[in-house]
Amino acid sequence: MTQPSPQPATEEIPPGTVWPEPDTLVLLHRGLRPETDRSCLSKFRHDRWDLNPAVFAAHSSSYVINFGLVPEPLRLATKHYVWQLLNHTEPRTVRCANGTRVWVTTIAARFNAALQFVLEWFAEQGVTAFCQVTEAMLDDYLVELAREEVPLEHCYVRLNEVRRLWSFRDVLPAGMRLPDAPPWGGEDSGELLGRTRKRRENRTRRIGEATMEMLLVWSIRFVEDFAEDILAAFAEHLALVARTPDWRRAAAVQGLPRQSTYRRGELRPKVVAYLAGLRERGEPLPGRRNQAGELEVHWRRLCSILGCSDSLEDTGTGRLVVESGLPIAEYTYLDAPVTGVLDGKPWRTERITHDEAPQLARLLSTACLIIVAYLSGARVGEVLNLRRGCVTHDPTTELWLMEGVY
């Protein structure tokens, strides 16, 4: 859905305000990620604005504003207001603000958590333009907010979004401005609500020294002793996933290279050789338990191993598997060997299974995060955005240096 951009009289546009056209970029005056394709950027006329190109933290959540959730009479004015929030270069003074432009992530979060509530309440009062809001109406809004059974923090944020809208009145045309006087006489939110929120600080207790020491020791051991086995198993897991019939079909639809398929008569010798190998090594067929709790061949996994169609079960070649007499395992064991040792013994008595591999890879990533974050003192977000080659050694100072993205 697209909307035309209203064209107020030239004298109505305050000096210094850039008025967007329908095809004006949403992130016109924001820094963008280097890899951003500008042809795909959201434009003012769109009702769904993707703000992620202006969010540089690779670990961050997705930030999108959907104006379809805004009451229709206020939708266009809200788009103009949010566009100014994103692009006006002069920061506005809002209570508890740090004097800089609002972060893109904050704009998106506040839109979803608070501004929508404000706009819906305005619409319920019959407001079709921000200039129709009166001081008496804001007093009623305060009463309604006090009645809401929501955490105090939410009440503070919903009050602050009204203040933010008021602080941008000198950027917007007269028809989009709240009353001249500051909302609620400029009184503090704690006075207005009769409750004061606690100071925003991290009250989480520190991890005990003995606990942290053992956590760090075992994280280091997990990386140094088990990483080689886990990485090999995870690589094999990904290779099997890529050979799953469903993935092969999806790859064909997307125009990606397809895995090789067998010509008539080529698959049977491969299956015979595979079964002979299992029998020689004393290994079972890949299996799983069905809904009745009975062991059965996991045909999808077997087709991935053999790189063949998922119709193998219903063919004569498939009957070779059923009639092989080989036992069936509860899992699909990967070929990656177990080489790591724990107290002089292999750390596992059996090889890693297909389903375990991603779980172990996740644990390995967690161990790496613990080590890097604890020993460097970097924040979690900074650690998650590190890239290969970020560590160097200074021969003069004999120090190891780590470089990241702020």
N, C-alpha and C positions, 0 to 999 in steps of 0.2 A: 504494500500500500504506500502510495506517495502523496505528498501534500504540497501545495504551492506555498511559497514563502511570502508572507504579507509584506507589503511595501509601504511603511509609514512615511508620512511627509518628511522630506529631507531635514526640516528644522526640528523634527521630533527625535531624531537620532542624536544622542549625546556626543559631544566631541570626544574623539579617541576610540569610539565604538565602531568595530567592523561589523557590518550587517551581512549575514550569510545569505547567499543565493541557494536555490535548490540543489545545485551541483557542487557547492562549496564543501571541501573536505571537513569531516568532523574533527580530525586531529590536525587542523591547519597549522597551528602554532605550538605544537608539541614535538619533542624529540621522538624519533622512531627507531626501532631496531634496524641495524644495518641491512638485514636480509629482507626487509619489508618490500612487498610488491605494491607499489603505490596505486596501481590500476585496480587493486582489490580493496582499497580503503573505503570505509563507510562514508556516505555523503549525507548532507543535511536532510535531504528529502526522504531518506530511508527511515523507517520506524524502528529499525533494530540497528544499534550502533555497536560495532566491535571495537573495543578500546585496547585490546591485547597488543597491537603493534606499538603502543606507547608504554607498555609494561616491560621493563628490561630484565626482571628476575625470571630466569627460565623455570624455576620451581613454582612460580606463582599460579594461583587458580585462574580460571577463565573469567574475564570481566566484560560483560555485555550489558547494555541498557536497552530495555524493550519498552518503547513508548506506547505500544499497544495496550499496556496495562494502565495507562493514564486516562482518566475520564476525557472523552472526546472534546468537550468544550474548552478544556485547559491544555490539550495536547500540544498544539502549535506553540503557545506561549511558553510551555515548559521546555520544549525543544530549544527555543531561543535562549532561555535562561541557562540551561545546561551547556549549550554551545559556548556561551560567554564564560561559564565556569571553567570550561576546558581551555579556552583560547585567549581570553582577555589577559594581557600581560601584566597588568597592575593588580597585585593582591588586594583583597578587601579585608578589613579588620572585623574579625568575628571572635566572640568570647572563647578563650582557651586556644586560639590559633597561634601559630608561630610566626606570623607575618610574611609567609611565603605563599605562592600559589598552591591551591589545593591539589593534592596528588590525584592522579587519574584513578588509582585504586580506591581512594577515599570517596571520590565522586560516585563511582559505581556502587560501592558498598552502601553509602548513605542513600542513594536513590532507591535501592531495593529495601533497605531496612527502615527508612524514615520518611523520605520525601513522598513516596507513594501514599503513605498514611495521611500526610498533610493535604495532598491534592485531593484525595478521595473525600476527606472531611469538608474541604472547601466546596467541592462539587455537590455534596449533600445539602449544603446551605444555599444552593442555587447560584453559586459564584461561577461566572463564565469568563471573567477577566480578573487578573490580580488587583487591579485598581478598585474593584468592588469590595475588597476586604476592608472591614472597618475595625477600629480599636475595640469596640464592643464585641465584635465577632471573635477577635483574638482572645478576649476574656472568656468567652464561651468555650473556645477551643481549649484553653487552659483547664477549665472545669471538667471538660470531657476527658482530657488527658489524665487528670488526677483520678478519674473513675476507672480508667483502664487497668486491668489486672495484669500488668506487664512489669518486668524488672525495672528498677529505678533508672538504670543506665539507659534503657530504651526511652524513658520519658525525657531524660536530659538530651538525648540525640534528637528527638522529635521537636523539642523546643529550639534546639540549636539550628535545625534546618529552616525554621521560620526566620530566625535571625539572619541566617546566611542569605536567604531570598531577599530580605529587607536590605542587607548590606550591598546588594547589587542593583539597588534601585537607580543609582546615578549612571549605571551602564545601560539600562533598558529604557525604551520609550515610555512616556507617561502612562499609557494604557496597560503597561505590564508592571507597574510599581505598587508596592504596598504603601500604607499611609506614611506621611512624613515622619511622625514621631517614632522613636525606637519601640519595638514590641514590648509591651508590659512595662513601659517606662524605664527600660534598661535594667530592671531588677535582676538579681542573680537567680539562677534556676533553683538553687537550694531554698531561697526565700519563697519563691513562687510555689514550689511543691511541698514546702514544709518538711522536706527531708534532704539531707546532704549525702551525696554518694561518697564512698570511701576513696581515698587517694589511689590513683591508678599506679600500682606497683606490684612487682612480682612477689607474691606471698608464698610461693612454693618453697618448701623446705629444701635446703641443700642436701644432695646425696652424701651420706656418711663417708668419711675418708676410707674406712676399711672396705665398704661396698664399692666405692669408686675405684679403689686400687685393684680389687679382684676383677671388676668389670673391664678395666683397661687391660689388665694382664691377659684375660681370656680373649678379648677382642684382638689383641696382637697375636696371640697364639692361633686364633681362628684364621687370621690372614696368612700368617707365615707357614702354618702346617697344613691347612686344609684347602687353601685357595686354589691350588693347582688342580686338585681333584674336582672341586665344585665348578670351576670355570670350564673344564673339559666336558663335564656332564651337562652343563647348561648349554654349551655350544652344540652338543649332540641333540639335546632336547629341541633347540631351535631348528636344527636341520630336519628332525622328524616332523615338527609342526609344519614346516614348509612343504613337506611331502605328503601331508594329509590330503586326501581327495578333495575335501571342501575348499582347502586353501588353493589347490591347483586350479579348481574351477574359477575361484575368485581372481586368481592371477591372470587367467585367460581372458576374463571379462575386462580387466584393467589393462590388458595389452602387455602384461609382464611375461618374461620368458617362462614357458611351461616346462615342468619336469619331463624327463623322457618317459615314453610309454612303450609297452612291449608289442612286438608284432606277433602274429599267430605262431604258437609253438615255442616262443622264447621264454615265457614266464615259468613253465613247468620245470625245466632243468634248474632254474634258479631256486624254486621252492624246494626241490629235492635236495639241492646242495645245502640250503639253509637248514632243513630238518636234520640232515646228516651232521651238520656242524653242532647243532644243539645236542644231538644224541652223543656225539663224541665227547663233548665237554660236560655232559651230565646236567644240562640246563633245561628248564621248563619252557613251555610256550608262553608268550605274553597273554595274561588273562585278567579277569575282573570278576566280581561277584554281581550277579543279576539281582533283580528285585526280590526273588525268592531266596536269596542268600547262597545260591549255587555258583560254583566256579564255572566260567565259560571262557572260550577264546575271545580275546579282545581284538576283533577283526579290524577295527579301524586302525589300531596301533600296528597290527601285523601288516596291513596294506601300506602304512607309512614306511615301515622298515623295508618292505620289498619294493616300494615305489610303484605300486600298481593300482588298478581301479578298485573301488570299494565293493564291487560285485564279486570279488574272489570267493566269498562264502558260498555262493550258489553255483559254483562251477566244479567240474571234475577235478581241477587242480586244487580247489579248496577242500575236496574230500580227502586228498592226500594228507592234509593237515589234521583233519578230524580223525582219520584212521591211523595216524602215525604212532599212536600209543604213548606219546610223550606226555608227561604230567603238565598240568596247567598251573601257572603261578597266579598269585593274587594281583600282581603288578606287572609292569613292563620294565625289565631291568635294562639299563643302558650299558653299552660296551665299555665306557670309560672306566679304567681300572682304579682301584683304591690304593694309593701309594703313601698317603699321609700316615704318620704314626702318632700314637698317644701312649706315653710311658713305655715305649719300646714295642708296642703292639699296633696293628692296623686300627685306625680310629673307627672303622666300620667292619662288621663281619660279612656284609653283603654289599654288592655294588649299588650305586644310587639309582633310584627308579625315575621313570619319566615324570611322574607327578611331583616327586620330591625336588627335582632339579631347580625349578623356579623358586621354591620356598627357601632352599639353601642359598641360592643366589641373592635373595632378599636379605637373608641373615648376614651374608658376606658383605653386602653393601652397607648394612647397619653397622657392622664391626668397623668398616673403613670410616664411616661417618663419626663414630665415637672416637676413634684414634685421632683423626685429623682435627676435629672440633676441640677435643680436650687438650691436645698438645700444642695447637696453634693459638687457641683462644678466640678464633674467628666465630662469628655468628653462624647459626645453622644455614640461613639463606646464602651467606657468603660461601660456605663450604659446598653447598649443593650447586653453586654456579662456577666452581673451579673447573678448569679445562686441562687436558693433558699437556704437559710441558710447563706447568705453572711453578714448578719447584726448580731452583737453581742453587749452585754452591758457590759461595764467595771465597776464593782461595786466600785472599788477603786476611779476612776476619775469621776464616774457617767456620762461617755460619751458613746454615741452609736457609734460603729465602723462598717465601711463597708469595706469589702475586695473584690477585683476584680482581673481580669487578665490584666496584662500590655501588 
